[in-house]
Amino acid sequence: MSIKNTTSNLNKISPFLCFDRDQWSELRKSVPLKLTEQDLKPLLSFNEELSLDEVSTIYLPLARLLNYYIDENLRRQTVLHRFLGVQKPKVPYIISIAGSVAVGKSTSARILQSLLAQWPHTRKVDLITTDGFLYPLATLKERNILHKKGFPISYDTPQLIQFMADLKSGKPQLQVPIYSHLTYDILPNQFNIIDQPDIFILEGLNVLQTGNNHPNQIFVSDFVDFSIYVDAEEPLLKEWYIRRFLKFRKGAFTDPNSYFKHYAELSEQEAIETASHIWDSINGLNLHENILPTRERANLILTKGKDHSVEQVKLRK
């Protein structure tokens, strides 16, 4: 059997359609790129340098696909409300973005937010991360799970699920706690307000997660219309994490209000060793135990290469 036939058979068995960069880029069709270099810069995370070519090649085809899904979702809602004989509430289309620490979820989320807000017409697109639903630092310390921050146990999951249920019900003026990466804690009595967006993007480590505690348990993913997993090989993830840590050591860690200000005094070699240990004992462990096992549940998987560019796209059939 030829290699071509073998690959074809594997794609038939897989629940995903697989595309390389060129194949995926062709699906952009004639969608125009409205972003400029100046627009792109504030969308990038601290440790990423993505080009407009990456936006055109990867994110414009994705925005085109999502617009088809959103239109279809609106048609289904209209049919349901006509059947029920009720007035149509404003219910957002919910997109989730999952993946490891340092993989670039935030950049992907912000780029998608910008593209979907402008095309095909102006829409309200809100974005939050699940960081706001972490337990406060005092609670993590009291429960002796500070070393598990980012693991499922460190989130107020019932609060997050209640927020998602309210959002999906079309409720206005929803409050989301604000998390500070500087103080490493929830800011007391400060909130983002989510008020009936057209599209809502939820970005976080464990948004695809399920559990088996109860047969009727509800998960965050139950409220999501389209899920994305941003993927990369672990050696790359660890390298990107260490590189980011070194940049923070010269930047944010030098702020006297930073929770991690003690790291600013480390030598470069000490910083590399510290970051490597944090990855192996916390982030890498969380990746293997809780994040990576959810990858195949996504509707779309973006697999990155060494330079942070997406090399493969897998779309659920």
Disulfide bonds with the S-S distance in Angstrom:
none
